Amino acid sequence: MLEITTIRQNPSHVIERLGAKNFDKAAQAITDILALDAQRRAVQQQLDDARNQNKTISEQIGKLYKQGNQQQANELKQQVNTINDNIRQLEANMGSIEQQLDAQLVQLPNLPHQSVPLGKHPDDNQVVKTSGTVPTLHPNAKPHWDLVTQYNLVNFEIGAKITGSGFPLYIGKGARLQRALINFFLDEAIAAGYTEYLPPHLVNEASAYATGQLPDKEGQMYHATADNLYLIPTAEVPLTNIYRDVILKQDELPVKLTGYTPCFRREAGSHGIGTRGLNRLHQFDKVEIVQIQHPDNSYQALEEMLQHVEGLLTKLGLPYRVLRLCGGDMSFTSALTYDLEVFSAAQQQWLEVSSVSNFETYQANRLKLRFRDTETKKNILAHTLNGSALALARIVASLLENNQTPNGITIPQALQKYTGFDIID
């Protein structure tokens, strides 16, 4: 959630940056928010005045009683009762205004960083780096949805029977490959200084709101209505919420967390070849990295997180590219996002396998996540960042397709100590 002070201090800048995210109603929204903010501050001033008046008169009443002037003291007590009635009314007005203001603020997306390219569609994203060599496959090479059937690695039909479409059943070496990737990604994150967590896979409404899934992505989450809990779309949600309503000491920064979880996404309306096989699922596994940073250091941390994910792809031998997302393709909550895509040789297309984002204070403001500045002794909103390191389904699809040979599918050397085998045949 944007800070009201940011909007108040430079509304024209906020409107301009929201325009870069293609938020068409920015000008009217900011006008309405500033009007509510002015009302709130006016009521706050009235409240302060009434409370000060109440305090002053109450002190006078105490003195009058001590002096034995009970009649005058009782007259002043009537004034106090009237003031208290006024205070209660002002507090009710304040609550209503703050509720309206919050309802307006949560409708605003985060402001994009100045480096975010303008654009409305994925075609407007900026390719900032390409690395690795696209393999040349043998003449009878197959896409992964045929390979998993040939080698009995994943069964989509039984998964659909058990649950529904988009819930695959991993079998044998397919299951072991999943487990190997999870362990590899976690070990790499731990080596990079991240602390591992195993968080809950369902969260309450407050947690989903705090990281920005509500109200923006409500339709994309599975909702356990009886208990009003949500299946997590990413480990970002429970990991970041560990620090909801927390004030850190400055020397505790940065906080670096990692965790493996399954991820659940409804992906309503998705269809076509881009969703076939493992390309788009309702349930998939992912290792997430999260950082809580001092505002001065968050963009350096973003670059370091990007390099960490690139290192994973390099060790897996997968050709990849890095995209800086345009304003129209970014998430509601992000200030700057890099997507990493791997090339799937049999499908002849790039597949997104990671997003690495800086949210600046947007999530922290909802989380009430702050740190105490060593010099000023003030509580300051931290910056939050996260990244996929990595999402498994499309990694598996690319590994199977890119490493297929006439004699089987070879396993990257970095994974062999985790899988216990070097080829699927």
N, C-alpha and C positions, 0 to 999 in steps of 0.2 A: 504494500500500500504506500502510495506517495505521501511524503511528509507535508502537512499543511503549511509549514513554514517555507518550504521550497516553492509551493504554489503562490503563497502570499508575497514572497520577496521578488519573484520574477515570473508573473503569469504569462507574459508574451513568450518567454523562452519555453515554458512548459507546453503551451499550445503548439509552438513550432516543432518541438521534439515529438509530441503526440502525433502530429501530422506525418512525421517520418515513419510512424508505425501504422499509418493509414487509419487513424482513429478520427473518423469524420466529424464527430460531434464534440470535438475538443473545446472549441470556443464557448459554446453554450454550457457545457459541463463545468468549465472553469468559472464562468460567470455565476452559475448557481452555487458552486462550492464557496466562492468568495463571499457571496451574499449570506450564506448560512454561517460562515466563519465570522462575519461582522456581527451578526445577531448573537452568536455565541459569546463573543468578546464583550458585547454590550451588556448581556445578561450577567456575565461573569463580573463585570464592574459593579453592576447593581448589587449582586450578591456580596461582593467584597465590602461595599459601602454599608449594606444592611448588617453584616456581621460585625463590622467595626463599630457601628452605632450601638448594636446590641451589647457589645463588650463594654463600651464606654458607660452606657446607662446602667448596666449591671454593676459596674464598679461604684457608680454613684449611689445605687441602692444600698450596697454594703456599707458605705460610709454613713448614709442617713440612718440606717438601723443602729449603727454604733453610736450615733449622736442622739438617738432616742426620737428621731423625727419619723415616726412610723407612718403618719398620714401621707407625707410627701413621698415616702418610699413606696407606699401602695399605689399611689398615682402613677409613679414611674413604672411600676410593675405592669400596669395596664398597657403602657407604651411598648414594653418588652413583648407582651403577648401579641400585640398587633404586628410588631416587627417580625416575630417568629412565624406568624401566619404568612407574612410577605415572603420570608425566606423559604418556607416550604413551597410556596407557589413558584418562586424563582427557580428553585432546585428542580421542580417538575418540568418547568419550561426548558431548563438547561438539559435535562435528560432527553427530552423530545428532540431538541435541536441537535444534540450530539449524535443521537440515533440516525437522524436524517443525514447529517454530515458524513457519518461513517458509511451509510448506504450509498452515498454519492461517490465517496473516495474509492470504495472497493470496485467500482465500475471502471476506474481508470487503469489502463495498463502501465507497466513500468516505462520510464523514459529510456529510449535507446541511446547508447553511447554515440559520441560524435563520429566514430569510425564505422558505424553501421551503414552499409550502402542503402540507398533508396531503392524501393521496388515493392511489388505486390505479390510476386509469384516465385517459386523455387528457381525458375530460370534466371531471376535477377540476383541470385546469390553469387558471391565472388569467390572464385577458386584462388586460394592463396598459396597452395602447395600441392604437388603431385609427387609421389615417391613409389619406388618399386617397379618391377617389370611384370607386365601382363603375360601370363604363361600361354604358350601355344599348345593346345590340346590335341590329342590323337583323333583320327577321323571319326571314331565311334563314341566320342565323349557324350556324356548325358548330363542333363540338369539334375540338381540334387534330389528332386522329388522322385526321379527314377532310380537314382543311386541308392537312396535309403530303402527302397523296395528290393532292389537287387541284392543288397548286402544285409537285409533285415535289421536295419538300424532304427527306423522310426515307422510307426504304423498310425497313419492318419485316420483310417476307417474305424479301428478299435477305439481310438481316442474320442472320435465323434460318437461312437456307441455309448461310451462311458459317460461322456459329458456333453459334447457338441462340437461343431466345426471350430477349428482353431485351438483345440486342446490335444496336442499330439502325445502319443505314447512312445517313449524311448525304450529301446530294447538292446540288451547285450552290449556290444561295443559302442553302440550309439549312446546308451546311458553312461557308459564308462568315459566316453569322450566328453560328455556334458560335465561329469564330475571332475575330470581332469582339467578342463578349462576353468571351472570355478576355483579350484585349488590353485592353479597357476596364477590367475588374476589376483586372488587374495594374497598369495605369497609375494607377488610383485608390489602390491599396494603396501603391505606391511614393511617390506624392504625400503619403500620410499617414505616411511615415517608415519603411515596411517595406522590408527588403532582399530582393530577389528571389533565389530559388534554383530550380534545376531538379533535383530529387532522383531517385534510383532509384525504379522502380515496383514492385520486389520488395524485401522485407526479410527478414532472418534471424529466427530464433526469439527471440533476445535483444532485438531491437528491438520485436517484437510484444509481448513480455512487459513491456518497460519502460514502454510507454504504456497498458497495460491491455487490449489486445486478446486476449491470452492470460493466463489460461485462459478468460476470460469469453465471448469472441466467436469461439471457434475454429471453430464450425460455420458461421459466416457468412462465413468467408474462403476464398478459393481457395488451395489448398495444392499447390505444386509438390513432390511427395513425393521425387522422385529427388535433389533438392538441398536438401530441407527449407527451402524459401523460401516466403514468402507474398506473394501479390499484394496491394497496399495497398488497404484500404477507404477511405482518405483520406490526403491529404498530411500530415496531422497526425503520422502515424507516422514517416516519414523525417525530417521537418523537426525535430520535437522531439528525435529521437535524435541529431541533430548534436551535442547537448550532453550525451549520456550519458557518465557518468564524468568530468565536467568540473567544475572549481572556478573560478568566475568571480571577478573583482575586483568589489567593490561598485559602483565607478564605471562598470563595464561594463553595469550594469542601467539601463533595461530593454533586453532583446534583442527585436527585432521582425523576424519573418521572414514572407515570403509565397512561395507557389509554386503553379503550375498542375500538376495531374496528372490523368490518368484515374483513376477509382476503381472498384474491383471488389468487388461484394457478391453473395453467393449468394442472399440474400433468400428462403431456404427457406420454403415454406408460404404465400407471398404470392399472393393471387388476388383477383378481383373487379374492379369498375369502378375502384376506387382504384389499380389497377395497370395500367390500360389505356394504350396509347400510350407517351408519355414520362413518365407519372406514377411509374412504378417500374421501374428498369432494373437489369441486372446489371453494366453498364458505363456510366459517365457521367463527364462532365468537371466539374471543380470547381477554383476558386481558394480557397486556404486562407490564413488569417492566424493567426499563432502569436506569443505573447508569453511571455517569461520575465521575471518581475517580483519585486521586493522584496515580502515579505509585507505590508508596510504599505500598499502601493500597488495591490495586485492587484484590489481591487473597484472602485476608480476606473478602472483600466484596462479592466475588464469593461464598464463603462458606456460608455467611449469606443469600444470595439470594437463594441458594440451600435449606437451612433450612426453609426459608419462604415458598417455594413451597411444601416441605415435610409437613409442618404444615397444609397447605390447604388440602392435601390428607388425612392426619390423621383426620382432623375435618370432612371430608366427609365419613370417615370409609372405605376407599378404600385400599386394599392391594397394595403395590407398591415396586418397586426396583429402585435403582440408578445405572446407568452405566457411567463409564468413557470411552468416545469414543476413539477408536484407530485412528491412523493417517489417514487411508484410509476411515473412515466413518465420519470424521469431515467436517464441512463446509469449503469453500475456505478461509473465513475471520477469522475463530476462532483460538485462541491459545490453548484453553482448553475448552472442552464442557462436561457437565454432561447431560445425558438424564434421564428422569424419566418416568417409564412405570407403568401402572396399570394393574392388572390381571382381564381379562374379563372372568367370570366364565362359562358363557354359551358357549363361543367360545373356552375356554381352551387355551387362548393365552395372551401374554403381548402386551399391546397397548401403544405406545409412546404418552404422553400427554404434555410433556414439554422438552425444551432444555434450559439449562442455560449456558451461555458462557462468557468468557473473551476474548476480541479482542486486548488487550493491546493497542499499538499505531496504529494498522493497519488501523482502520476506522478513527481515529483522524487525521492521516496524510493526508488522502483524504479530510476529513472535514475541515482541517486547524483549528482544535479545540485545543486550547492551554490554559494554565494558566500561570500567571506571578509569578514566584518563589519569595517568600518574601525576601530571603537572597541574591540570585544572581542577582535578577531583570531581569532574562532572561525569555523568553517565552518558555515553555516546553510543548510538546505534552501530553495531558491527556490520560488516559485509558478509554475505553468504555466497558460496559457490558450490557447484556440483558438476559431476561428469560421469558418464557411463564408462566403466573400465573393466569389462566391456559387456554389451548385450550379446547373449550367446547365440540366439537362433540364426541370425544372418552370418555370424562368424562361422558357425558349423556349416551352413549352406556353402559359403565361399571356400572353406577348407576342403570340403568334399569335392566340389567342382574343380577347383584349381589344382588339386593334388592327385587327381585320378590318372591312372595309367592303365594300359591293357591288362596288367597283372594285379591291379588292386589300387587302393587309395593309401598314399604314404602319409605318415604322421610327422609334423614338424619336429625337429630335434628337441626344441624347447619343451615339448609336451610329452615326449616319450617316457620320461621318468614318472610322469603322472598317470599316463594311460597303461603302462606296462606292456605295450605292444608298439611296433613301428609301422605296421601296415594293416589295413582292413582288406581281407581277401576272402 
